[in-house]
Amino acid sequence: MEGYQIESILEILVYSGTFLASLWMITRVFIARRARLGSGDLKQLVDAIDHMRESVDAMRVDMGDVTERLDFTERVLARMAEEKKTDQRQLPGS
């Protein structure tokens, strides 16, 4: 190998090593910051989750009411359609 080729390879290795070391350090800092949750942050998260659960429960109740109303409306419309069919089948004056 020529001298300039060895220099190029060493240069690439230095740049690659520097990049990987920097990436490793940044990743460690990022993970360390994410792992640190204060008690205030944890309490806010728990409160937010509780609030979401209450909202979901309320939506389930509302959805049940809407389903019951839809079923009732479908039955009424079906009954009205059936009555209209039977009224049309009867001849006037019969």
PyMOL Python script that loads the backbone (N, CA, C, O; Angstrom):
from pymol import cmd

cmd.read_pdbstr("""\
ATOM      1  N   MET A   1       0.839  -1.174   0.000  1.00  0.00           N
ATOM      2  CA  MET A   1       0.000   0.000   0.000  1.00  0.00           C
ATOM      3  C   MET A   1       0.888   1.243   0.000  1.00  0.00           C
ATOM      4  O   MET A   1       1.972   1.275   0.583  1.00  0.00           O
ATOM      5  N   GLU A   2       0.396   2.215  -0.652  1.00  0.00           N
ATOM      6  CA  GLU A   2       1.103   3.485  -0.725  1.00  0.00           C
ATOM      7  C   GLU A   2       0.897   4.266   0.564  1.00  0.00           C
ATOM      8  O   GLU A   2      -0.033   3.973   1.316  1.00  0.00           O
ATOM      9  N   GLY A   3       1.711   5.217   0.827  1.00  0.00           N
ATOM     10  CA  GLY A   3       1.635   6.026   2.039  1.00  0.00           C
ATOM     11  C   GLY A   3       0.379   6.865   2.094  1.00  0.00           C
ATOM     12  O   GLY A   3      -0.215   7.040   3.158  1.00  0.00           O
ATOM     13  N   TYR A   4      -0.030   7.391   0.935  1.00  0.00           N
ATOM     14  CA  TYR A   4      -1.236   8.228   0.930  1.00  0.00           C
ATOM     15  C   TYR A   4      -2.492   7.407   1.169  1.00  0.00           C
ATOM     16  O   TYR A   4      -3.472   7.922   1.707  1.00  0.00           O
ATOM     17  N   GLN A   5      -2.477   6.123   0.773  1.00  0.00           N
ATOM     18  CA  GLN A   5      -3.627   5.248   1.023  1.00  0.00           C
ATOM     19  C   GLN A   5      -3.760   4.952   2.519  1.00  0.00           C
ATOM     20  O   GLN A   5      -4.868   4.932   3.055  1.00  0.00           O
ATOM     21  N   ILE A   6      -2.650   4.727   3.175  1.00  0.00           N
ATOM     22  CA  ILE A   6      -2.669   4.455   4.607  1.00  0.00           C
ATOM     23  C   ILE A   6      -3.161   5.695   5.351  1.00  0.00           C
ATOM     24  O   ILE A   6      -3.932   5.585   6.305  1.00  0.00           O
ATOM     25  N   GLU A   7      -2.715   6.873   4.914  1.00  0.00           N
ATOM     26  CA  GLU A   7      -3.178   8.111   5.541  1.00  0.00           C
ATOM     27  C   GLU A   7      -4.689   8.274   5.369  1.00  0.00           C
ATOM     28  O   GLU A   7      -5.385   8.689   6.295  1.00  0.00           O
ATOM     29  N   SER A   8      -5.183   7.947   4.192  1.00  0.00           N
ATOM     30  CA  SER A   8      -6.630   8.065   3.946  1.00  0.00           C
ATOM     31  C   SER A   8      -7.411   7.106   4.830  1.00  0.00           C
ATOM     32  O   SER A   8      -8.443   7.470   5.394  1.00  0.00           O
ATOM     33  N   ILE A   9      -6.919   5.892   4.948  1.00  0.00           N
ATOM     34  CA  ILE A   9      -7.592   4.897   5.791  1.00  0.00           C
ATOM     35  C   ILE A   9      -7.577   5.352   7.254  1.00  0.00           C
ATOM     36  O   ILE A   9      -8.590   5.257   7.948  1.00  0.00           O
ATOM     37  N   LEU A  10      -6.428   5.843   7.718  1.00  0.00           N
ATOM     38  CA  LEU A  10      -6.345   6.323   9.097  1.00  0.00           C
ATOM     39  C   LEU A  10      -7.256   7.523   9.320  1.00  0.00           C
ATOM     40  O   LEU A  10      -7.885   7.648  10.371  1.00  0.00           O
ATOM     41  N   GLU A  11      -7.321   8.397   8.334  1.00  0.00           N
ATOM     42  CA  GLU A  11      -8.195   9.562   8.438  1.00  0.00           C
ATOM     43  C   GLU A  11      -9.660   9.129   8.546  1.00  0.00           C
ATOM     44  O   GLU A  11     -10.412   9.668   9.358  1.00  0.00           O
ATOM     45  N   ILE A  12     -10.055   8.171   7.736  1.00  0.00           N
ATOM     46  CA  ILE A  12     -11.430   7.656   7.773  1.00  0.00           C
ATOM     47  C   ILE A  12     -11.701   7.002   9.127  1.00  0.00           C
ATOM     48  O   ILE A  12     -12.777   7.177   9.699  1.00  0.00           O
ATOM     49  N   LEU A  13     -10.726   6.249   9.640  1.00  0.00           N
ATOM     50  CA  LEU A  13     -10.904   5.597  10.939  1.00  0.00           C
ATOM     51  C   LEU A  13     -11.038   6.621  12.062  1.00  0.00           C
ATOM     52  O   LEU A  13     -11.846   6.436  12.972  1.00  0.00           O
ATOM     53  N   VAL A  14     -10.258   7.693  12.010  1.00  0.00           N
ATOM     54  CA  VAL A  14     -10.352   8.731  13.036  1.00  0.00           C
ATOM     55  C   VAL A  14     -11.717   9.411  12.976  1.00  0.00           C
ATOM     56  O   VAL A  14     -12.357   9.609  14.009  1.00  0.00           O
ATOM     57  N   TYR A  15     -12.169   9.770  11.769  1.00  0.00           N
ATOM     58  CA  TYR A  15     -13.479  10.406  11.632  1.00  0.00           C
ATOM     59  C   TYR A  15     -14.599   9.474  12.090  1.00  0.00           C
ATOM     60  O   TYR A  15     -15.519   9.892  12.793  1.00  0.00           O
ATOM     61  N   SER A  16     -14.512   8.214  11.688  1.00  0.00           N
ATOM     62  CA  SER A  16     -15.543   7.248  12.083  1.00  0.00           C
ATOM     63  C   SER A  16     -15.559   7.044  13.590  1.00  0.00           C
ATOM     64  O   SER A  16     -16.624   7.006  14.207  1.00  0.00           O
ATOM     65  N   GLY A  17     -14.390   6.913  14.175  1.00  0.00           N
ATOM     66  CA  GLY A  17     -14.305   6.734  15.625  1.00  0.00           C
ATOM     67  C   GLY A  17     -14.846   7.936  16.375  1.00  0.00           C
ATOM     68  O   GLY A  17     -15.558   7.788  17.368  1.00  0.00           O
ATOM     69  N   THR A  18     -14.505   9.135  15.897  1.00  0.00           N
ATOM     70  CA  THR A  18     -15.004  10.353  16.527  1.00  0.00           C
ATOM     71  C   THR A  18     -16.519  10.434  16.425  1.00  0.00           C
ATOM     72  O   THR A  18     -17.199  10.785  17.389  1.00  0.00           O
ATOM     73  N   PHE A  19     -17.040  10.107  15.251  1.00  0.00           N
ATOM     74  CA  PHE A  19     -18.493  10.137  15.047  1.00  0.00           C
ATOM     75  C   PHE A  19     -19.191   9.138  15.969  1.00  0.00           C
ATOM     76  O   PHE A  19     -20.179   9.478  16.620  1.00  0.00           O
ATOM     77  N   LEU A  20     -18.685   7.918  16.023  1.00  0.00           N
ATOM     78  CA  LEU A  20     -19.310   6.896  16.864  1.00  0.00           C
ATOM     79  C   LEU A  20     -19.228   7.256  18.347  1.00  0.00           C
ATOM     80  O   LEU A  20     -20.185   7.039  19.089  1.00  0.00           O
ATOM     81  N   ALA A  21     -18.097   7.802  18.781  1.00  0.00           N
ATOM     82  CA  ALA A  21     -17.964   8.207  20.183  1.00  0.00           C
ATOM     83  C   ALA A  21     -18.926   9.342  20.506  1.00  0.00           C
ATOM     84  O   ALA A  21     -19.549   9.349  21.568  1.00  0.00           O
ATOM     85  N   SER A  22     -19.048  10.292  19.600  1.00  0.00           N
ATOM     86  CA  SER A  22     -19.985  11.405  19.817  1.00  0.00           C
ATOM     87  C   SER A  22     -21.421  10.895  19.864  1.00  0.00           C
ATOM     88  O   SER A  22     -22.203  11.307  20.721  1.00  0.00           O
ATOM     89  N   LEU A  23     -21.761  10.013  18.957  1.00  0.00           N
ATOM     90  CA  LEU A  23     -23.107   9.443  18.941  1.00  0.00           C
ATOM     91  C   LEU A  23     -23.395   8.684  20.226  1.00  0.00           C
ATOM     92  O   LEU A  23     -24.496   8.775  20.769  1.00  0.00           O
ATOM     93  N   TRP A  24     -22.406   7.931  20.718  1.00  0.00           N
ATOM     94  CA  TRP A  24     -22.572   7.183  21.963  1.00  0.00           C
ATOM     95  C   TRP A  24     -22.809   8.136  23.128  1.00  0.00           C
ATOM     96  O   TRP A  24     -23.685   7.890  23.958  1.00  0.00           O
ATOM     97  N   MET A  25     -22.029   9.235  23.201  1.00  0.00           N
ATOM     98  CA  MET A  25     -22.185  10.200  24.297  1.00  0.00           C
ATOM     99  C   MET A  25     -23.550  10.893  24.236  1.00  0.00           C
ATOM    100  O   MET A  25     -24.208  11.055  25.264  1.00  0.00           O
ATOM    101  N   ILE A  26     -23.968  11.293  23.060  1.00  0.00           N
ATOM    102  CA  ILE A  26     -25.272  11.956  22.914  1.00  0.00           C
ATOM    103  C   ILE A  26     -26.394  11.006  23.301  1.00  0.00           C
ATOM    104  O   ILE A  26     -27.352  11.410  23.961  1.00  0.00           O
ATOM    105  N   THR A  27     -26.283   9.760  22.897  1.00  0.00           N
ATOM    106  CA  THR A  27     -27.304   8.765  23.243  1.00  0.00           C
ATOM    107  C   THR A  27     -27.364   8.550  24.744  1.00  0.00           C
ATOM    108  O   THR A  27     -28.455   8.456  25.308  1.00  0.00           O
ATOM    109  N   ARG A  28     -26.219   8.471  25.402  1.00  0.00           N
ATOM    110  CA  ARG A  28     -26.195   8.292  26.852  1.00  0.00           C
ATOM    111  C   ARG A  28     -26.843   9.473  27.568  1.00  0.00           C
ATOM    112  O   ARG A  28     -27.594   9.277  28.523  1.00  0.00           O
ATOM    113  N   VAL A  29     -26.563  10.698  27.119  1.00  0.00           N
ATOM    114  CA  VAL A  29     -27.158  11.889  27.729  1.00  0.00           C
ATOM    115  C   VAL A  29     -28.665  11.883  27.515  1.00  0.00           C
ATOM    116  O   VAL A  29     -29.424  12.183  28.437  1.00  0.00           O
ATOM    117  N   PHE A  30     -29.101  11.545  26.316  1.00  0.00           N
ATOM    118  CA  PHE A  30     -30.532  11.507  26.004  1.00  0.00           C
ATOM    119  C   PHE A  30     -31.249  10.487  26.874  1.00  0.00           C
ATOM    120  O   PHE A  30     -32.310  10.773  27.427  1.00  0.00           O
ATOM    121  N   ILE A  31     -30.675   9.304  26.995  1.00  0.00           N
ATOM    122  CA  ILE A  31     -31.292   8.250  27.819  1.00  0.00           C
ATOM    123  C   ILE A  31     -31.313   8.669  29.288  1.00  0.00           C
ATOM    124  O   ILE A  31     -32.301   8.432  29.983  1.00  0.00           O
ATOM    125  N   ALA A  32     -30.243   9.285  29.762  1.00  0.00           N
ATOM    126  CA  ALA A  32     -30.188   9.713  31.166  1.00  0.00           C
ATOM    127  C   ALA A  32     -31.244  10.777  31.450  1.00  0.00           C
ATOM    128  O   ALA A  32     -31.875  10.749  32.507  1.00  0.00           O
ATOM    129  N   ARG A  33     -31.444  11.703  30.534  1.00  0.00           N
ATOM    130  CA  ARG A  33     -32.459  12.741  30.747  1.00  0.00           C
ATOM    131  C   ARG A  33     -33.863  12.160  30.715  1.00  0.00           C
ATOM    132  O   ARG A  33     -34.726  12.574  31.490  1.00  0.00           O
ATOM    133  N   ARG A  34     -34.095  11.211  29.830  1.00  0.00           N
ATOM    134  CA  ARG A  34     -35.432  10.603  29.751  1.00  0.00           C
ATOM    135  C   ARG A  34     -35.722   9.780  30.991  1.00  0.00           C
ATOM    136  O   ARG A  34     -36.870   9.705  31.429  1.00  0.00           O
ATOM    137  N   ALA A  35     -34.706   9.166  31.558  1.00  0.00           N
ATOM    138  CA  ALA A  35     -34.905   8.294  32.712  1.00  0.00           C
ATOM    139  C   ALA A  35     -35.214   9.085  33.975  1.00  0.00           C
ATOM    140  O   ALA A  35     -35.837   8.561  34.899  1.00  0.00           O
ATOM    141  N   ARG A  36     -34.788  10.334  34.021  1.00  0.00           N
ATOM    142  CA  ARG A  36     -35.020  11.141  35.219  1.00  0.00           C
ATOM    143  C   ARG A  36     -36.406  11.748  35.195  1.00  0.00           C
ATOM    144  O   ARG A  36     -36.669  12.684  34.439  1.00  0.00           O
ATOM    145  N   LEU A  37     -37.278  11.226  36.008  1.00  0.00           N
ATOM    146  CA  LEU A  37     -38.605  11.796  36.194  1.00  0.00           C
ATOM    147  C   LEU A  37     -38.722  12.212  37.644  1.00  0.00           C
ATOM    148  O   LEU A  37     -38.503  11.417  38.557  1.00  0.00           O
ATOM    149  N   GLY A  38     -39.065  13.446  37.836  1.00  0.00           N
ATOM    150  CA  GLY A  38     -39.262  13.918  39.198  1.00  0.00           C
ATOM    151  C   GLY A  38     -40.594  13.430  39.735  1.00  0.00           C
ATOM    152  O   GLY A  38     -41.441  12.960  38.975  1.00  0.00           O
ATOM    153  N   SER A  39     -40.779  13.540  41.029  1.00  0.00           N
ATOM    154  CA  SER A  39     -42.037  13.096  41.634  1.00  0.00           C
ATOM    155  C   SER A  39     -43.196  13.954  41.130  1.00  0.00           C
ATOM    156  O   SER A  39     -44.319  13.466  41.001  1.00  0.00           O
ATOM    157  N   GLY A  40     -42.929  15.232  40.844  1.00  0.00           N
ATOM    158  CA  GLY A  40     -43.977  16.103  40.296  1.00  0.00           C
ATOM    159  C   GLY A  40     -44.398  15.654  38.904  1.00  0.00           C
ATOM    160  O   GLY A  40     -45.586  15.650  38.580  1.00  0.00           O
ATOM    161  N   ASP A  41     -43.414  15.272  38.074  1.00  0.00           N
ATOM    162  CA  ASP A  41     -43.720  14.785  36.734  1.00  0.00           C
ATOM    163  C   ASP A  41     -44.522  13.485  36.795  1.00  0.00           C
ATOM    164  O   ASP A  41     -45.481  13.293  36.047  1.00  0.00           O
ATOM    165  N   LEU A  42     -44.114  12.610  37.692  1.00  0.00           N
ATOM    166  CA  LEU A  42     -44.806  11.334  37.836  1.00  0.00           C
ATOM    167  C   LEU A  42     -46.244  11.546  38.301  1.00  0.00           C
ATOM    168  O   LEU A  42     -47.154  10.870  37.821  1.00  0.00           O
ATOM    169  N   LYS A  43     -46.455  12.471  39.224  1.00  0.00           N
ATOM    170  CA  LYS A  43     -47.803  12.761  39.706  1.00  0.00           C
ATOM    171  C   LYS A  43     -48.662  13.332  38.580  1.00  0.00           C
ATOM    172  O   LYS A  43     -49.839  12.990  38.465  1.00  0.00           O
ATOM    173  N   GLN A  44     -48.080  14.200  37.748  1.00  0.00           N
ATOM    174  CA  GLN A  44     -48.822  14.755  36.620  1.00  0.00           C
ATOM    175  C   GLN A  44     -49.209  13.656  35.637  1.00  0.00           C
ATOM    176  O   GLN A  44     -50.321  13.656  35.110  1.00  0.00           O
ATOM    177  N   LEU A  45     -48.299  12.723  35.391  1.00  0.00           N
ATOM    178  CA  LEU A  45     -48.607  11.617  34.485  1.00  0.00           C
ATOM    179  C   LEU A  45     -49.729  10.741  35.036  1.00  0.00           C
ATOM    180  O   LEU A  45     -50.633  10.348  34.299  1.00  0.00           O
ATOM    181  N   VAL A  46     -49.672  10.440  36.318  1.00  0.00           N
ATOM    182  CA  VAL A  46     -50.710   9.620  36.946  1.00  0.00           C
ATOM    183  C   VAL A  46     -52.053  10.341  36.889  1.00  0.00           C
ATOM    184  O   VAL A  46     -53.076   9.723  36.592  1.00  0.00           O
ATOM    185  N   ASP A  47     -52.055  11.644  37.171  1.00  0.00           N
ATOM    186  CA  ASP A  47     -53.299  12.422  37.100  1.00  0.00           C
ATOM    187  C   ASP A  47     -53.856  12.446  35.681  1.00  0.00           C
ATOM    188  O   ASP A  47     -55.064  12.319  35.480  1.00  0.00           O
ATOM    189  N   ALA A  48     -52.976  12.611  34.702  1.00  0.00           N
ATOM    190  CA  ALA A  48     -53.421  12.635  33.306  1.00  0.00           C
ATOM    191  C   ALA A  48     -54.015  11.288  32.904  1.00  0.00           C
ATOM    192  O   ALA A  48     -55.029  11.241  32.209  1.00  0.00           O
ATOM    193  N   ILE A  49     -53.395  10.203  33.333  1.00  0.00           N
ATOM    194  CA  ILE A  49     -53.915   8.866  33.005  1.00  0.00           C
ATOM    195  C   ILE A  49     -55.268   8.648  33.677  1.00  0.00           C
ATOM    196  O   ILE A  49     -56.185   8.107  33.058  1.00  0.00           O
ATOM    197  N   ASP A  50     -55.400   9.061  34.929  1.00  0.00           N
ATOM    198  CA  ASP A  50     -56.687   8.930  35.623  1.00  0.00           C
ATOM    199  C   ASP A  50     -57.773   9.732  34.917  1.00  0.00           C
ATOM    200  O   ASP A  50     -58.902   9.265  34.765  1.00  0.00           O
ATOM    201  N   HIS A  51     -57.426  10.939  34.488  1.00  0.00           N
ATOM    202  CA  HIS A  51     -58.393  11.783  33.771  1.00  0.00           C
ATOM    203  C   HIS A  51     -58.812  11.118  32.453  1.00  0.00           C
ATOM    204  O   HIS A  51     -59.988  11.143  32.091  1.00  0.00           O
ATOM    205  N   MET A  52     -57.858  10.532  31.748  1.00  0.00           N
ATOM    206  CA  MET A  52     -58.184   9.845  30.490  1.00  0.00           C
ATOM    207  C   MET A  52     -59.086   8.642  30.736  1.00  0.00           C
ATOM    208  O   MET A  52     -60.008   8.386  29.962  1.00  0.00           O
ATOM    209  N   ARG A  53     -58.825   7.911  31.801  1.00  0.00           N
ATOM    210  CA  ARG A  53     -59.671   6.752  32.117  1.00  0.00           C
ATOM    211  C   ARG A  53     -61.101   7.190  32.409  1.00  0.00           C
ATOM    212  O   ARG A  53     -62.057   6.561  31.955  1.00  0.00           O
ATOM    213  N   GLU A  54     -61.241   8.280  33.174  1.00  0.00           N
ATOM    214  CA  GLU A  54     -62.575   8.791  33.474  1.00  0.00           C
ATOM    215  C   GLU A  54     -63.282   9.230  32.192  1.00  0.00           C
ATOM    216  O   GLU A  54     -64.478   8.991  32.024  1.00  0.00           O
ATOM    217  N   SER A  55     -62.545   9.866  31.298  1.00  0.00           N
ATOM    218  CA  SER A  55     -63.130  10.305  30.028  1.00  0.00           C
ATOM    219  C   SER A  55     -63.577   9.112  29.186  1.00  0.00           C
ATOM    220  O   SER A  55     -64.653   9.135  28.589  1.00  0.00           O
ATOM    221  N   VAL A  56     -62.754   8.080  29.143  1.00  0.00           N
ATOM    222  CA  VAL A  56     -63.109   6.883  28.370  1.00  0.00           C
ATOM    223  C   VAL A  56     -64.337   6.216  28.967  1.00  0.00           C
ATOM    224  O   VAL A  56     -65.225   5.787  28.229  1.00  0.00           O
ATOM    225  N   ASP A  57     -64.403   6.123  30.288  1.00  0.00           N
ATOM    226  CA  ASP A  57     -65.578   5.531  30.936  1.00  0.00           C
ATOM    227  C   ASP A  57     -66.837   6.336  30.610  1.00  0.00           C
ATOM    228  O   ASP A  57     -67.890   5.758  30.340  1.00  0.00           O
ATOM    229  N   ALA A  58     -66.732   7.657  30.636  1.00  0.00           N
ATOM    230  CA  ALA A  58     -67.882   8.506  30.305  1.00  0.00           C
ATOM    231  C   ALA A  58     -68.291   8.302  28.850  1.00  0.00           C
ATOM    232  O   ALA A  58     -69.481   8.263  28.539  1.00  0.00           O
ATOM    233  N   MET A  59     -67.315   8.171  27.964  1.00  0.00           N
ATOM    234  CA  MET A  59     -67.638   7.940  26.547  1.00  0.00           C
ATOM    235  C   MET A  59     -68.313   6.594  26.345  1.00  0.00           C
ATOM    236  O   MET A  59     -69.196   6.463  25.497  1.00  0.00           O
ATOM    237  N   ARG A  60     -67.903   5.584  27.124  1.00  0.00           N
ATOM    238  CA  ARG A  60     -68.545   4.271  27.018  1.00  0.00           C
ATOM    239  C   ARG A  60     -70.019   4.360  27.416  1.00  0.00           C
ATOM    240  O   ARG A  60     -70.884   3.776  26.762  1.00  0.00           O
ATOM    241  N   VAL A  61     -70.295   5.092  28.489  1.00  0.00           N
ATOM    242  CA  VAL A  61     -71.679   5.262  28.937  1.00  0.00           C
ATOM    243  C   VAL A  61     -72.485   5.993  27.861  1.00  0.00           C
ATOM    244  O   VAL A  61     -73.599   5.589  27.527  1.00  0.00           O
ATOM    245  N   ASP A  62     -71.909   7.074  27.325  1.00  0.00           N
ATOM    246  CA  ASP A  62     -72.593   7.826  26.266  1.00  0.00           C
ATOM    247  C   ASP A  62     -72.828   6.954  25.042  1.00  0.00           C
ATOM    248  O   ASP A  62     -73.890   7.027  24.424  1.00  0.00           O
ATOM    249  N   MET A  63     -71.848   6.130  24.687  1.00  0.00           N
ATOM    250  CA  MET A  63     -71.982   5.253  23.524  1.00  0.00           C
ATOM    251  C   MET A  63     -73.091   4.231  23.754  1.00  0.00           C
ATOM    252  O   MET A  63     -73.824   3.890  22.826  1.00  0.00           O
ATOM    253  N   GLY A  64     -73.215   3.745  24.977  1.00  0.00           N
ATOM    254  CA  GLY A  64     -74.304   2.821  25.289  1.00  0.00           C
ATOM    255  C   GLY A  64     -75.658   3.492  25.125  1.00  0.00           C
ATOM    256  O   GLY A  64     -76.594   2.889  24.600  1.00  0.00           O
ATOM    257  N   ASP A  65     -75.767   4.748  25.576  1.00  0.00           N
ATOM    258  CA  ASP A  65     -77.020   5.493  25.408  1.00  0.00           C
ATOM    259  C   ASP A  65     -77.339   5.689  23.927  1.00  0.00           C
ATOM    260  O   ASP A  65     -78.481   5.514  23.503  1.00  0.00           O
ATOM    261  N   VAL A  66     -76.337   6.049  23.154  1.00  0.00           N
ATOM    262  CA  VAL A  66     -76.551   6.268  21.717  1.00  0.00           C
ATOM    263  C   VAL A  66     -76.972   4.965  21.042  1.00  0.00           C
ATOM    264  O   VAL A  66     -77.829   4.977  20.158  1.00  0.00           O
ATOM    265  N   THR A  67     -76.387   3.856  21.444  1.00  0.00           N
ATOM    266  CA  THR A  67     -76.741   2.557  20.860  1.00  0.00           C
ATOM    267  C   THR A  67     -78.190   2.207  21.182  1.00  0.00           C
ATOM    268  O   THR A  67     -78.927   1.737  20.315  1.00  0.00           O
ATOM    269  N   GLU A  68     -78.594   2.435  22.426  1.00  0.00           N
ATOM    270  CA  GLU A  68     -79.989   2.161  22.791  1.00  0.00           C
ATOM    271  C   GLU A  68     -80.956   3.025  21.989  1.00  0.00           C
ATOM    272  O   GLU A  68     -81.985   2.533  21.526  1.00  0.00           O
ATOM    273  N   ARG A  69     -80.639   4.293  21.823  1.00  0.00           N
ATOM    274  CA  ARG A  69     -81.501   5.185  21.046  1.00  0.00           C
ATOM    275  C   ARG A  69     -81.565   4.765  19.588  1.00  0.00           C
ATOM    276  O   ARG A  69     -82.625   4.825  18.965  1.00  0.00           O
ATOM    277  N   LEU A  70     -80.432   4.339  19.045  1.00  0.00           N
ATOM    278  CA  LEU A  70     -80.410   3.876  17.655  1.00  0.00           C
ATOM    279  C   LEU A  70     -81.269   2.628  17.492  1.00  0.00           C
ATOM    280  O   LEU A  70     -82.037   2.522  16.535  1.00  0.00           O
ATOM    281  N   ASP A  71     -81.144   1.693  18.410  1.00  0.00           N
ATOM    282  CA  ASP A  71     -81.973   0.484  18.343  1.00  0.00           C
ATOM    283  C   ASP A  71     -83.453   0.838  18.413  1.00  0.00           C
ATOM    284  O   ASP A  71     -84.253   0.301  17.646  1.00  0.00           O
ATOM    285  N   PHE A  72     -83.821   1.725  19.314  1.00  0.00           N
ATOM    286  CA  PHE A  72     -85.215   2.139  19.435  1.00  0.00           C
ATOM    287  C   PHE A  72     -85.705   2.780  18.139  1.00  0.00           C
ATOM    288  O   PHE A  72     -86.798   2.475  17.662  1.00  0.00           O
ATOM    289  N   THR A  73     -84.889   3.672  17.573  1.00  0.00           N
ATOM    290  CA  THR A  73     -85.272   4.350  16.338  1.00  0.00           C
ATOM    291  C   THR A  73     -85.434   3.353  15.196  1.00  0.00           C
ATOM    292  O   THR A  73     -86.370   3.466  14.404  1.00  0.00           O
ATOM    293  N   GLU A  74     -84.537   2.386  15.104  1.00  0.00           N
ATOM    294  CA  GLU A  74     -84.652   1.367  14.056  1.00  0.00           C
ATOM    295  C   GLU A  74     -85.946   0.571  14.215  1.00  0.00           C
ATOM    296  O   GLU A  74     -86.621   0.286  13.226  1.00  0.00           O
ATOM    297  N   ARG A  75     -86.296   0.212  15.446  1.00  0.00           N
ATOM    298  CA  ARG A  75     -87.537  -0.540  15.659  1.00  0.00           C
ATOM    299  C   ARG A  75     -88.755   0.287  15.268  1.00  0.00           C
ATOM    300  O   ARG A  75     -89.680  -0.228  14.640  1.00  0.00           O
ATOM    301  N   VAL A  76     -88.760   1.572  15.639  1.00  0.00           N
ATOM    302  CA  VAL A  76     -89.896   2.437  15.310  1.00  0.00           C
ATOM    303  C   VAL A  76     -90.019   2.585  13.800  1.00  0.00           C
ATOM    304  O   VAL A  76     -91.119   2.483  13.257  1.00  0.00           O
ATOM    305  N   LEU A  77     -88.909   2.823  13.119  1.00  0.00           N
ATOM    306  CA  LEU A  77     -88.950   2.975  11.661  1.00  0.00           C
ATOM    307  C   LEU A  77     -89.379   1.682  10.973  1.00  0.00           C
ATOM    308  O   LEU A  77     -90.124   1.721   9.994  1.00  0.00           O
ATOM    309  N   ALA A  78     -88.921   0.552  11.472  1.00  0.00           N
ATOM    310  CA  ALA A  78     -89.326  -0.727  10.887  1.00  0.00           C
ATOM    311  C   ALA A  78     -90.827  -0.943  11.081  1.00  0.00           C
ATOM    312  O   ALA A  78     -91.513  -1.413  10.173  1.00  0.00           O
ATOM    313  N   ARG A  79     -91.333  -0.600  12.265  1.00  0.00           N
ATOM    314  CA  ARG A  79     -92.760  -0.741  12.529  1.00  0.00           C
ATOM    315  C   ARG A  79     -93.564   0.184  11.619  1.00  0.00           C
ATOM    316  O   ARG A  79     -94.593  -0.216  11.074  1.00  0.00           O
ATOM    317  N   MET A  80     -93.093   1.426  11.457  1.00  0.00           N
ATOM    318  CA  MET A  80     -93.799   2.368  10.587  1.00  0.00           C
ATOM    319  C   MET A  80     -93.792   1.881   9.139  1.00  0.00           C
ATOM    320  O   MET A  80     -94.802   2.011   8.446  1.00  0.00           O
ATOM    321  N   ALA A  81     -92.682   1.327   8.671  1.00  0.00           N
ATOM    322  CA  ALA A  81     -92.605   0.821   7.302  1.00  0.00           C
ATOM    323  C   ALA A  81     -93.549  -0.366   7.128  1.00  0.00           C
ATOM    324  O   ALA A  81     -94.207  -0.495   6.096  1.00  0.00           O
ATOM    325  N   GLU A  82     -93.612  -1.218   8.122  1.00  0.00           N
ATOM    326  CA  GLU A  82     -94.504  -2.393   8.047  1.00  0.00           C
ATOM    327  C   GLU A  82     -95.963  -1.950   8.039  1.00  0.00           C
ATOM    328  O   GLU A  82     -96.772  -2.498   7.291  1.00  0.00           O
ATOM    329  N   GLU A  83     -96.303  -0.967   8.859  1.00  0.00           N
ATOM    330  CA  GLU A  83     -97.684  -0.463   8.887  1.00  0.00           C
ATOM    331  C   GLU A  83     -98.040   0.176   7.551  1.00  0.00           C
ATOM    332  O   GLU A  83     -99.166   0.033   7.075  1.00  0.00           O
ATOM    333  N   LYS A  84     -97.095   0.876   6.949  1.00  0.00           N
ATOM    334  CA  LYS A  84     -97.361   1.505   5.662  1.00  0.00           C
ATOM    335  C   LYS A  84     -97.596   0.448   4.586  1.00  0.00           C
ATOM    336  O   LYS A  84     -98.457   0.627   3.724  1.00  0.00           O
ATOM    337  N   LYS A  85     -96.844  -0.645   4.625  1.00  0.00           N
ATOM    338  CA  LYS A  85     -97.038  -1.724   3.655  1.00  0.00           C
ATOM    339  C   LYS A  85     -98.411  -2.366   3.822  1.00  0.00           C
ATOM    340  O   LYS A  85     -99.097  -2.632   2.835  1.00  0.00           O
ATOM    341  N   THR A  86     -98.812  -2.615   5.059  1.00  0.00           N
ATOM    342  CA  THR A  86    -100.111  -3.260   5.275  1.00  0.00           C
ATOM    343  C   THR A  86    -101.250  -2.319   4.913  1.00  0.00           C
ATOM    344  O   THR A  86    -102.288  -2.779   4.438  1.00  0.00           O
ATOM    345  N   ASP A  87    -101.087  -0.995   5.125  1.00  0.00           N
ATOM    346  CA  ASP A  87    -102.121  -0.028   4.744  1.00  0.00           C
ATOM    347  C   ASP A  87    -102.261   0.046   3.238  1.00  0.00           C
ATOM    348  O   ASP A  87    -103.375   0.207   2.738  1.00  0.00           O
ATOM    349  N   GLN A  88    -101.169  -0.066   2.498  1.00  0.00           N
ATOM    350  CA  GLN A  88    -101.229   0.009   1.040  1.00  0.00           C
ATOM    351  C   GLN A  88    -101.838  -1.248   0.449  1.00  0.00           C
ATOM    352  O   GLN A  88    -102.438  -1.178  -0.624  1.00  0.00           O
ATOM    353  N   ARG A  89    -101.708  -2.393   1.102  1.00  0.00           N
ATOM    354  CA  ARG A  89    -102.249  -3.653   0.591  1.00  0.00           C
ATOM    355  C   ARG A  89    -103.758  -3.715   0.711  1.00  0.00           C
ATOM    356  O   ARG A  89    -104.431  -4.371  -0.084  1.00  0.00           O
ATOM    357  N   GLN A  90    -104.290  -3.020   1.721  1.00  0.00           N
ATOM    358  CA  GLN A  90    -105.725  -3.044   1.889  1.00  0.00           C
ATOM    359  C   GLN A  90    -106.387  -2.159   0.844  1.00  0.00           C
ATOM    360  O   GLN A  90    -105.936  -1.039   0.603  1.00  0.00           O
ATOM    361  N   LEU A  91    -107.412  -2.635   0.246  1.00  0.00           N
ATOM    362  CA  LEU A  91    -108.146  -1.869  -0.769  1.00  0.00           C
ATOM    363  C   LEU A  91    -109.074  -0.888  -0.078  1.00  0.00           C
ATOM    364  O   LEU A  91    -109.644  -1.197   0.969  1.00  0.00           O
ATOM    365  N   PRO A  92    -109.226   0.274  -0.650  1.00  0.00           N
ATOM    366  CA  PRO A  92    -110.168   1.207  -0.060  1.00  0.00           C
ATOM    367  C   PRO A  92    -111.587   0.637  -0.106  1.00  0.00           C
ATOM    368  O   PRO A  92    -111.990   0.024  -1.094  1.00  0.00           O
ATOM    369  N   GLY A  93    -112.306   0.841   0.932  1.00  0.00           N
ATOM    370  CA  GLY A  93    -113.688   0.360   0.990  1.00  0.00           C
ATOM    371  C   GLY A  93    -113.794  -1.093   1.397  1.00  0.00           C
ATOM    372  O   GLY A  93    -114.902  -1.631   1.408  1.00  0.00           O
ATOM    373  N   SER A  94    -112.703  -1.753   1.731  1.00  0.00           N
ATOM    374  CA  SER A  94    -112.791  -3.169   2.123  1.00  0.00           C
ATOM    375  C   SER A  94    -113.122  -3.287   3.577  1.00  0.00           C
ATOM    376  O   SER A  94    -113.240  -4.397   4.095  1.00  0.00           O
TER     377      SER A  94
END
""", "prot")
cmd.dss("prot")
cmd.show_as("cartoon", "prot")
cmd.util.cbc("prot")
cmd.orient("prot")
